[in-house]
Amino acid sequence: MKLTAIISTILNMIRLMVNLAVLWLSFGWKVRKARKAFEKELIKMGMAKNDAKRLSALYSKLRDDIVNTVKSSIFAWR
């Protein structure tokens, strides 16, 4: 294998890892914003704050499930 091919592969892998990290961070931020907005709307409609938090916790659980699925698919690829 040529040296340029090896360097190119390494650089592409680094770029992929950086993109995945940015995606993971932005995904967490968007879920957090959606959860808080959902809680506010439920409270505004008259639901108790504890019940709204319990329902909005499903957003975080769904995010965790998605992240775990992606992680398992990446590590299964090896």
N, C-alpha and C positions, 0 to 999 in steps of 0.2 A: 504494500500500500504506500502511496506517495505521502510525503510529509504534509503537503497542502491539503490532501483529503482528510487526514487526521485532524489537522488544525481546524478545518472547516466543520468537521463533525463536532468537535469540542465546542466551538463557538455557537453552533446551532443548538446544542444541548443546553448551554448556559442561557441562551436567549429563551429557549422553551421554559426552563425553570423560572426565570425572571417573570415571564408572562403568566405562568401558573401562580406564582406568588402574588402578583398584582391582581389577578382574577380572584384568588382566595380572599384577599383583603377587601376588595371592592364588594364582593358577594356578601361578606360579613357586615359591611357597613350598610348596604342596601336592605338586608334583612332586618337589621336593627332599626332603621328608619321606618320600614313597613310595620314592624311590630309596634313601635311607639304610636304611629298614626292610627293603627287599628285599635289600640287601647284607648286613645283619645276619642275616637268615634263611638266606641262602645260606651264609654263613660258619659259622653255627651247625650247619647240616646237613653240614659238612665240606668245602665247596668252598674252593679257594685264594682268598686275598683279591684277587689281581690278576684272576682270572677273574670273581669276583663284581662287581668294579668295571667290567670290560669289559661284562658283561651288563647291569648297571644303567645304563650309559651310553645304552642304547637308550631309557630313559625321557626323558632329556634331548633326544635326537635327535627323539623323537616330539613333545615339547613344542615344539621349534624348528620342526618341520614344521607343527604346528597354528598357531603364531603367524604363521609366514610365509604360510600360507593365508589367515588372517584379514586380515593386512596387505595382501596382494595383492587381496583382494576389496574392501577399503575403498578402496584407491587406484585400482582399476579402475572404481569407481563414479563417480569424478569425471568 
